[in-house]
Amino acid sequence: MLRRLLGLVFNRWLLAALLLALLIALVWIVGPLLAIGTLRPLDGPVAPWVASGALVATAAALLAWRLWRARRTNRKVVDQLMAAPAAPAAAAESADMAAVREHFASALQTLRRARFGGSDAATSRWQRWTRGLTARYLYELPWYLIIGAPGAGKTTALRNAGLRFPLAAQTGERALRGVGGTRNCDWWFTDQAVLIDTAGRFTTQDSDQASDRATWSGFLALLKSSRARQPLNGVLVTVSVAELLAGSAAERATHAARVRERVQELHEQLGIRLPVYLLVTKCDLMAGFVESFDALDREARATPWGFTFDAAPGAWQQAFGVEFDALQARLDGGLLERLQSEPDPQRRARVYGFPAQFVALRAPLQEFVEQVFAPSPFETEPMLRGVYFVSGTQEGSPIDRVLGAVARRYRIEHAMLPPLQASGRSYFLQRLLTEVVFAEHGLAGTDRRWERRRGLAVAGGYALLGLAALGMLVAWTVSWRGNRAYVDAVASRVDEVAALVQATPNRPNADLLPILPALEATRALAASGLEAASVPGASSMAGAEAAHAPWSLRFGLYQGRKLDGAARHAYERMLVDAMLPRLALRVEEQLRAVDQPAAQYESLKAYLMLYDPAHFDAGALDAHVERDWEARLGRELTKPQRENLSRHLDALLAKGPSAPPLPQDQALVQAVRTQLVAQPLAQRVYDRLRQRGLGEAFPEFDAVRAGGGNVPNVFTRASGLPLTRGVPGLYTYDGYHKGFQSVVAEVTRQLADEQTWVLGVESSASAPGDSAALVDDVRRLYLQDYRDTWKAYIEDLRLQPVGTVAQSIEKTRFLAAPDNPLVPLTRAISRQTTLLAGEEGTLARRAEDVTARVRERVLGALGQHATGTAAGADREEPIERIVDDEFAALRRMVQAPEGGKAPIEGVIARLGELQVLLTAVDAALKGGGAPPPSPLPNQLRAEAANTPEPLRSLLETLGGASARVALLQLRETLSREVRTLVGELCTQAITGRYPFEAGSPRDVTQADFAALFGPGGRFDQMQQRLAPFIDTGRRPWRFRPVDGTPLGTDLGTLPQFERAAVIRETFFAAGAAGPSLRMTLRPVEMDSALREFTLDVDGQIVRYAHGPQIPTAVAWPGPRGTNVVRVMVQPSIGAGMVEEGPWALMRLFERVQMTPGPSAERFRASFEIGGQRAVFDVTTSSVRSPFRLPELRAFACPLGL
């Protein structure tokens, strides 16, 4: 009774109802007392009902949401039970299996709606209502898994456990055979739990291990997905007495290992630690079990028989033996009473032997428990909750372990006990499940990751609620303190603002800057109070309006509305008394100083508006003053000052007309009117149109938008302006037709009407004809500016400068491409400069021509002759021809005749030819050849003279640049080749060396000399490369002109190549591989003091001893290769003459006196040694003598053209 009473008191639904009632009571009792500023949201006759209804509706919505979520989750779980298995599909199911599937599906339809729990015997309305609230869906019941070997008695135990199966009445069976992913399981749906009886092969996996393992894993995955938080509430492991007593130790160990694997897989795949209940089934197979417990009543048979361990890890290891002994002691204690009550001797004998049979079960059972549940550092330790002995039904022959052992020991025949007769009674099952297993359904752990996520979400929710409540409390506190400080600060600022206003100069002056601080302080009086109170966001407020109040002052406590009224009144007084007179004085200054009629007219109009409420126009005044500030104070004012002045001006004009305190200067007004009346009205109208910003409504014409994205790759502007800046929208086709034309008549009429009160004269366009003529005059002024603007813009468009052939090729590639920017740009310009639209303009011109011819014929038939003046008067030209005729040539370039192409297409084709030419020039330059000659550049320059802008300048630029760029590129290429092929090696090998520098101790090596000057050497190769561009037929050599321009300068590189040719001819006669000299020496005379003269040229001896004058031929280099030349005389006088090195012979002849001979190849050499002479005639092998060759001394290494 107490338990039922406590359950009723702490029922969650009752507690929820009490909480709801408490909240409703607070709404009615405390609600009217709550106030947010002056607002009491829960006060009044309706508000409490609305709040109470909202609370009830919220509670009902939460309840409905919980029920809907529970039903949805239940449906999801039930649907997953029908899902196909994860393993590959088996063969087509049999007819029996199809019937099972249909039966299971029918049962699941019931499970989708079924709810479990509560008492079916509930008769009262309260019991039925509470059962509807407390009953649980399928997924909310605890789920238990039963595993065990085949034949372990799992199903039998469940059938005889005495449980209630609510679906048995609808399905006809207590267990449902699963299908899909659960086809190897039987589902037992009780009113307290769901028991999943798995196939025995899931435990042993000894038939088809791979298939069984995959099916088992898929089944566990199904459980995990169906109940993510807590897939199972426990595991019932069954092991039969037969397996423990009849099997061998090896078989028991194998079975224990399989069970241990399954338990570990449950832990690993489900992610939770489950309580495990070990059920020793088929205890009736122990001899004496039935006889010992047969006398128990129903209640005693339902009581669990076994022992429960503590939930602490490893507790079962110490408790198993103690608990088993205690159970054995209970058997022994009741043995005598049971023996006395049993009359049958055979049954009495079995009762007597049962304790011994039970003792015999201890060793294999304990071994089995230790093998399955022993802790391991590599596995999760199972939570063995208890060991229980049960019997579902009594079938089979009992096992007498004691007598069997005696028979085996003494080798006597052991008689088999008679088989048991099924009694239909179960032993120790019902309360085991309902009061032990089901009662501990909360003992199972949950998925730690799921719980962690859920815990974080719940904690986050509570934290947000707490922060929201704390935030509201803090907000109200901050708002109260802020408003209090705000009011105090405004009060303290009033005196400061008053002092600032008093200090503002009150003398007549047009300068607005001195009054700006006072205006700002007065306007922002309330906001200044916020700043003084250190309220965040106060500096951004334009006033103390509630709409701009910082959030820190809101929440129902804001006091700005009360303070803003007085501040606004003071501010308006400042605008009228201080700002308005200065504005009037500034307009007077404009009237006196401005000498431009348009600006003077607008100033006069603004001045009259200030003093004439009938013509007051706030928008016109604002525009006029802003333009004046921009022109006069643009650089003097900072951006904040300018913005503040604009806000003050807007506030002043928003008040409407207010007469300035200063009187109007009538004399000034009359003087200005006299000046303005002299200006044509058409010019004033046109000036007004431009000042109104008429073109701002139309996009500016720019080349990039008109010609496409490639325009910046080709064009530039000579003025330096960006290409994205173009013609103002006022001077575009739409600007004329949709803008100017739509308002010109209206503005003309407006200014004509304004003349009455602005200029004090009657309107000059009162007649319709006068008005039309005035509009035409305005249009003519506009169209002349239209024409001049476009002419200036077109002339400003230029082709980008080109400096290399590659750049020229790139520009022509863009211009000649199918998507070139030139054609769309030219056509866009033509459209903008053709104001007589297309066909309409053409037809108009044709109609005029036809009318003129008909008129001439009629007058001729009448004998009259129309004068040109009369004809011209009757045939009035459209005024748009001012623009159209100016750009007619450009229009003809883009207009295609019938069946033909527009002339601009021919220009594009010529540009394509130029691209091909430039590509060929570039290829020739890179290949070392001469560029192909072509008249195309000059032709382009000639054609440009007959082409309108912007095509003219483009063609002239490309034509001239192509020739110049090709020449420059060729020069640069050849100059680079001269520098790399010749200049660098030449500088290293020759500079400062003999024979190019006389007297130098360093010699040019013969290898370097041959590499540079020999046949096929560097200079020879470069000369052949330059051959197409130089004229070697004249002396000195000259560059041939390329397109009329020489490639280089004759005084630079070219003379060096000419000298190199002379050096090659001199030192490399007959194509020799190295430098060589050949000569003949014939003695002429020798002083008598000398007996003998000997010249040794590398082993070649020239000797003279006053005998016959016989010529001797020598060659250099000599045969020995010593590179030594000696001069010796007899008798010896001094050391003689000796030279060494590759140029020893030339060095020797530089030391002797040489006199030219009768021909170029002959000279006389006088050797002087010790004051004595020997003279020889020398004849070289060529007229180009290598000795004292002028080209050697004048030669310098070329480094470019």
C-alpha positions, 0 to 999 in steps of 0.5 A, spaced: 500 500 500 505 504 501 509 503 495 503 504 491 501 511 495 509 513 493 508 511 486 502 515 486 505 521 489 511 521 485 508 520 479 511 524 473 505 526 470 502 528 477 508 532 478 507 535 471 500 537 473 502 540 479 507 544 476 503 547 471 497 549 476 503 552 480 505 556 474 498 558 472 497 560 479 503 565 479 500 568 473 493 570 476 496 572 483 503 575 481 502 576 474 499 583 475 504 585 479 510 585 474 511 591 470 517 593 465 517 600 466 510 603 465 508 596 462 504 591 465 503 585 461 499 581 465 495 586 468 487 586 465 482 582 465 484 578 458 492 577 459 491 572 465 487 568 461 491 568 455 498 567 459 494 561 462 492 558 455 499 559 453 501 555 458 496 549 457 497 549 450 505 549 451 504 543 456 499 540 451 504 541 445 510 538 449 506 532 451 503 531 444 511 532 441 513 526 446 507 522 444 509 523 437 516 522 438 515 515 441 510 513 436 515 515 430 521 511 434 517 505 435 515 505 428 522 506 426 524 500 430 519 496 428 520 497 421 528 495 422 526 489 424 523 487 417 529 490 414 533 485 409 539 482 412 546 485 411 549 479 408 548 477 401 541 475 399 539 467 400 535 463 395 528 464 394 524 463 400 520 457 401 513 457 402 513 456 409 518 462 410 513 466 406 508 464 411 512 466 416 514 473 413 507 474 412 505 472 419 511 476 422 509 482 418 502 482 421 504 482 428 509 488 426 503 492 424 500 491 431 506 492 434 507 499 431 501 501 435 501 497 441 503 499 448 505 495 453 505 495 461 500 497 466 494 493 468 489 489 464 485 489 469 484 496 470 477 498 471 476 505 473 477 511 469 483 513 473 486 507 472 485 506 464 487 514 463 494 513 467 495 506 464 495 510 457 500 515 460 504 510 463 504 504 458 510 504 453 511 502 446 516 497 444 522 500 443 521 503 451 521 496 454 527 493 456 530 488 451 534 482 453 538 477 449 538 470 450 544 466 447 546 459 448 548 452 445 543 449 441 538 444 445 540 448 451 533 449 453 532 457 452 526 456 448 523 451 453 525 456 459 521 462 456 515 458 454 514 455 461 517 461 465 509 464 466 510 470 463 504 474 460 505 475 452 499 480 450 500 479 443 499 472 444 491 473 443 492 476 436 498 472 433 496 465 436 503 464 438 507 467 444 513 468 440 514 471 433 519 468 428 523 473 425 524 475 418 529 479 414 535 481 419 532 477 425 530 471 421 534 467 426 531 469 432 525 468 436 521 475 439 518 474 445 514 480 447 512 480 454 508 486 458 515 487 461 520 486 456 522 484 450 526 477 450 530 475 443 531 468 443 537 467 438 539 461 434 544 456 438 548 456 432 549 464 433 553 462 440 557 456 437 558 458 430 560 451 428 556 450 422 558 455 417 563 460 421 563 465 416 556 466 414 554 465 422 559 471 424 556 475 418 549 474 420 551 475 428 554 482 426 549 484 422 544 482 427 548 486 433 548 492 428 541 492 427 540 492 435 545 498 435 541 502 429 534 501 433 536 503 440 542 507 439 543 509 446 541 502 450 541 497 445 540 491 450 538 491 457 542 485 459 544 478 456 541 471 459 547 466 457 544 459 458 548 452 459 544 446 460 546 441 466 547 436 460 553 440 457 556 441 464 555 433 466 555 429 460 561 433 456 568 433 456 572 438 459 575 440 452 568 440 450 566 445 455 572 449 454 570 450 447 563 452 449 566 457 454 570 460 449 564 461 444 560 464 449 566 468 452 567 471 444 559 472 444 559 476 450 565 480 448 562 482 441 556 484 445 560 489 449 565 491 443 559 492 437 554 495 442 559 500 446 556 498 453 557 494 459 551 489 460 549 485 466 550 477 464 545 472 467 547 465 467 542 460 467 543 453 468 538 450 464 535 443 464 536 442 472 531 436 472 536 432 468 540 431 475 538 425 478 533 427 484 532 434 482 524 433 481 523 428 487 527 434 491 522 439 489 516 436 487 513 438 493 514 445 492 507 449 491 507 454 485 509 460 489 516 456 491 517 454 484 517 461 482 522 463 487 529 464 484 534 458 486 541 461 485 545 466 487 546 474 485 553 477 485 555 484 487 555 489 481 562 491 482 568 488 477 570 481 480 566 480 485 563 473 483 570 470 484 570 471 491 563 470 492 562 464 487 564 458 492 561 462 498 554 462 495 554 455 492 556 452 499 550 456 502 546 453 497 548 446 498 547 448 505 540 449 504 539 443 500 542 439 506 538 443 511 532 441 508 534 434 506 531 430 513 524 433 512 524 431 505 526 424 506 521 423 511 515 426 507 517 421 501 513 414 502 516 411 495 523 408 497 526 409 490 524 416 490 527 417 497 533 414 495 534 419 489 532 425 494 537 423 498 542 423 493 541 429 490 545 434 494 551 429 492 549 430 485 548 438 486 555 438 489 558 434 483 555 440 478 560 445 482 566 443 479 564 443 471 560 449 473 565 453 476 570 452 471 565 454 466 564 460 469 571 462 470 573 460 463 567 465 460 567 471 465 575 471 468 577 478 467 583 479 462 587 486 460 585 486 453 578 485 454 572 488 457 570 484 463 563 482 463 558 484 469 556 477 471 550 478 475 548 471 478 548 464 477 541 461 477 538 454 476 532 453 472 528 447 469 523 449 464 520 442 463 521 435 465 523 431 459 529 426 458 533 421 462 536 424 469 544 423 469 546 420 476 553 423 476 555 419 483 552 412 481 556 413 475 562 414 478 561 408 483 560 404 477 566 406 473 570 405 479 568 398 481 566 396 474 559 394 476 553 395 471 550 402 472 542 402 471 539 407 467 534 411 471 527 411 468 526 417 463 522 423 466 514 424 465 513 431 463 509 435 468 508 442 465 511 445 471 517 450 471 522 451 477 525 457 479 523 461 473 518 466 473 520 470 479 527 470 476 525 474 470 520 478 473 523 480 480 531 479 478 532 480 471 527 485 469 527 489 475 534 491 474 533 493 467 536 500 468 543 496 470 545 496 463 550 501 461 549 506 455 553 508 449 558 513 452 559 517 446 551 517 445 550 519 452 556 524 452 553 528 446 546 528 449 549 530 456 552 536 452 546 538 449 542 538 455 547 542 459 548 546 453 540 547 453 540 549 461 546 553 460 542 557 455 536 558 459 540 560 465 544 565 461 537 568 458 535 569 465 541 572 467 541 576 461 534 579 462 536 580 470 543 584 468 539 587 462 534 590 467 539 592 472 544 595 466 538 599 463 535 602 470 542 604 472 543 607 465 537 611 464 538 614 471 545 616 469 542 618 463 537 623 466 543 626 471 547 627 465 542 631 461 541 635 467 548 637 467 549 638 460 543 643 459 548 649 463 554 647 458 549 647 452 546 654 454 553 657 455 556 654 448 550 658 445 551 664 449 558 664 446 556 663 439 558 669 435 551 673 433 554 678 428 551 677 421 556 673 418 556 667 412 560 663 415 557 657 418 563 653 422 562 658 428 555 656 430 556 648 428 559 646 435 552 650 438 548 646 433 551 640 434 550 640 442 543 643 441 541 637 436 545 632 440 543 634 447 539 628 449 545 624 446 550 628 449 547 626 456 548 618 454 555 620 452 556 623 459 553 617 462 558 612 459 552 609 455 555 604 449 552 606 443 551 613 444 556 616 440 552 613 434 546 617 436 543 623 431 538 624 437 535 622 443 529 618 439 527 611 442 528 608 435 536 610 435 537 609 443 542 603 445 539 597 447 542 598 454 537 603 455 531 599 453 527 593 456 521 598 458 525 603 462 528 608 456 527 615 458 529 619 452 522 620 449 521 625 455 528 629 454 527 629 447 522 634 446 525 640 450 532 638 446 528 638 439 525 645 441 531 648 443 535 645 436 529 648 432 530 655 435 538 655 433 536 653 426 532 659 425 536 664 429 543 662 427 543 658 421 538 661 417 541 668 417 547 665 415 544 661 409 541 668 406 547 672 407 551 666 403 546 667 398 547 674 397 555 673 397 553 669 391 549 674 387 554 679 388 560 675 386 558 670 381 559 672 374 556 666 371 549 667 369 547 660 370 549 660 377 547 667 378 540 665 376 540 659 381 542 663 386 537 669 385 532 663 385 534 661 392 534 667 395 527 669 393 525 662 396 528 664 402 523 670 403 517 668 399 513 662 402 509 662 396 515 659 392 519 656 397 521 649 394 525 645 400 528 640 395 531 646 390 534 650 396 537 643 399 540 642 392 543 649 391 546 650 398 549 643 397 552 645 391 555 651 394 558 647 400 561 642 395 564 648 391 566 653 396 568 648 402 570 642 399 577 642 402 576 646 408 571 642 411 572 635 414 567 629 412 564 629 419 563 637 419 560 636 412 555 631 414 553 635 420 552 641 416 548 637 411 543 634 417 542 641 420 540 643 413 535 638 412 532 639 419 531 647 417 528 645 410 524 640 413 520 645 418 518 649 411 518 656 410 521 661 415 523 668 414 530 670 415 531 675 421 535 679 416 531 684 411 531 682 403 536 686 399 531 689 394 537 693 390 541 687 389 535 683 387 534 688 382 541 689 379 542 681 378 535 681 375 537 686 370 544 682 368 540 676 367 534 678 363 540 680 357 542 672 357 538 668 352 532 664 355 535 658 351 541 658 354 538 658 361 534 652 360 540 648 358 544 650 364 538 648 368 538 641 365 545 640 366 545 642 373 539 637 374 544 631 373 539 629 367 544 624 365 545 620 372 539 616 370 543 613 364 549 609 364 555 612 362 558 610 355 565 607 356 569 603 351 570 596 356 562 595 356 561 597 349 567 593 346 568 587 351 573 585 355 579 585 350 578 593 350 583 594 355 588 589 352 588 594 345 586 601 347 588 606 351 586 614 352 591 619 350 588 624 356 590 618 361 583 617 363 581 610 365 577 606 359 572 605 364 570 613 364 567 615 358 561 619 355 556 622 360 550 619 360 547 625 358 550 625 351 548 618 349 542 615 345 538 614 351 540 620 354 537 624 348 531 620 347 529 618 354 532 623 358 533 630 354 527 630 350 522 628 355 524 634 359 526 639 355 519 642 353 517 641 361 524 645 363 523 650 358 516 652 360 518 652 367 523 657 366 519 661 362 514 661 367 519 662 373 521 669 369 515 672 372 517 672 379 525 670 379 526 675 373 520 680 374 518 679 367 513 677 363 514 670 360 517 670 353 514 663 350 507 664 351 505 663 344 505 656 342 510 658 336 514 661 340 515 655 345 516 651 340 522 655 337 525 656 344 525 648 345 529 648 338 534 653 340 535 649 347 536 642 343 541 646 338 545 648 344 545 641 347 546 637 340 552 641 339 555 639 346 553 632 344 557 632 337 563 636 341 563 631 346 563 625 342 569 628 337 573 629 343 572 622 346 573 619 339 580 622 338 582 621 345 581 613 344 588 611 342 592 604 340 596 602 346 604 603 345 607 597 342 615 596 343 616 589 340 614 585 335 610 580 340 606 586 342 604 588 335 602 581 334 598 581 340 595 587 339 593 585 331 591 578 334 586 581 339 584 586 333 583 581 328 580 575 332 572 574 331 571 577 338 575 583 336 573 589 340 574 594 334 567 592 331 563 592 337 566 598 339 565 602 333 558 600 332 556 602 339 559 609 337 556 609 331 549 607 334 550 613 340 552 618 334 546 616 330 540 620 333 535 619 327 534 612 329 536 607 323 530 606 318 526 611 321 532 616 319 533 613 312 526 613 310 525 620 312 531 622 308 528 618 302 522 622 303 525 629 303 528 627 297 522 625 293 518 631 296 523 635 293 523 632 286 516 632 286 515 639 288 520 641 282 516 638 277 510 641 279 513 648 279 516 647 272 510 645 269 506 651 272 512 655 269 515 657 275 522 656 278 523 654 286 529 658 288 534 655 292 532 659 298 525 657 298 526 650 297 531 650 303 525 653 307 520 648 305 525 643 306 527 643 313 533 639 316 532 635 322 535 638 328 539 631 329 543 632 323 548 636 327 550 630 330 549 625 325 552 628 319 558 629 323 559 622 324 556 620 317 563 617 315 564 612 321 556 610 320 558 608 313 564 604 316 559 599 320 553 599 315 553 593 310 550 594 303 545 589 301 549 583 299 555 585 302 560 587 308 561 593 312 567 596 310 570 595 317 570 588 315 575 589 310 579 593 316 579 587 320 581 583 314 587 587 313 589 587 320 589 579 320 594 580 314 598 584 318 598 579 324 600 574 319 606 578 316 608 580 324 608 573 325 613 571 319 617 577 321 618 574 328 619 567 326 625 570 321 628 574 327 628 568 331 631 563 326 636 568 324 634 570 317 631 577 314 624 579 315 620 578 309 619 584 305 612 587 305 608 593 303 603 592 308 605 597 313 605 603 308 599 601 305 595 601 312 598 608 313 596 610 306 589 607 307 588 610 314 588 617 311 581 615 308 578 612 314 575 616 320 577 616 327 578 612 331 580 607 326 585 612 323 589 613 328 589 605 330 591 604 323 597 609 322 599 607 329 600 599 327 602 601 320 608 605 323 609 601 329 610 594 325 616 597 321 619 600 327 618 594 331 620 589 326 627 593 325 628 594 333 627 587 334 631 585 329 637 590 331 636 587 338 636 580 336 643 581 332 646 585 337 644 580 342 648 575 338 654 579 337 655 580 344 654 572 346 657 569 340 663 574 339 663 579 344 664 575 350 670 571 348 673 576 344 673 581 350 676 575 354 681 573 349 684 579 346 683 585 350 690 587 353 694 582 349 699 582 344 699 582 337 693 587 338 696 591 344 703 593 342 708 591 348 703 587 352 707 581 355 701 577 354 700 573 348 693 571 345 693 564 344 693 561 337 687 557 339 683 563 341 685 567 335 683 561 331 677 560 334 675 568 333 678 569 326 679 563 323 675 560 317 668 558 320 670 562 327 666 566 331 667 572 327 666 568 320 659 565 323 657 572 325 659 575 319 655 570 315 649 571 320 649 579 318 650 578 310 643 579 308 643 586 312 650 589 310 654 591 304 661 588 303 662 591 296 664 597 298 669 600 303 668 601 308 662 596 309 655 599 310 648 596 313 643 595 308 636 599 309 631 595 312 624 598 310 628 604 309 631 604 315 639 602 317 639 596 321 645 600 325 650 605 325 657 604 320 661 607 326 660 602 331 660 594 330 661 594 322 668 596 322 670 591 327 667 585 322 671 589 316 677 589 320 676 581 322 675 579 315 682 583 313 685 579 319 682 572 317 685 573 310 692 575 313 693 570 318 689 564 315 691 564 308 688 558 304 683 556 309 689 554 314 686 551 321 691 556 325 694 562 324 701 562 320 706 566 316 710 564 310 716 569 308 723 569 304 729 572 307 735 574 302 741 578 305 743 584 302 748 587 306 752 586 313 757 590 316 764 588 315 765 587 323 761 581 323 763 575 320 757 571 320 749 573 321 745 567 324 737 567 324 734 561 327 726 561 326 724 555 330 730 551 327 729 554 320 736 557 319 738 563 315 745 564 315 749 569 312 757 570 312 759 575 306 758 570 301 752 569 296 746 572 297 741 566 297 734 567 299 732 562 304 724 561 306 721 560 313 714 559 316 711 560 322 710 556 326 716 552 325 717 545 325 720 544 332 714 547 335 719 551 340 716 558 339 723 561 339 726 566 335 734 567 335 738 572 332 746 571 333 752 574 330 760 572 330 764 575 333 759 575 339 757 582 340 752 582 346 746 577 348 744 577 341 736 578 340 731 572 342 723 572 342 719 567 345 711 565 344 706 564 339 708 571 336 715 571 337 717 572 330 712 578 330 715 581 336 722 580 333 720 584 327 717 589 331 724 590 334 728 591 327 727 597 322 723 596 317 723 599 310 717 598 305 719 595 299 717 596 291 711 592 292 706 591 298 709 584 300 716 586 300 720 590 305 727 591 308 729 589 315 735 592 318 737 588 324 742 592 329 746 588 334 751 592 338 751 597 333 752 593 327 747 592 322 745 586 317 740 588 312 735 583 309 730 583 303 723 580 306 718 577 301 711 575 305 707 570 301 701 575 301 700 582 299 697 583 306 703 583 311 702 581 318 707 585 320 705 592 323 698 590 320 694 597 322 687 592 323 690 589 329 692 595 332 685 599 331 681 592 332 676 593 338 671 587 340 664 588 338 659 588 344 653 589 340 650 593 334 
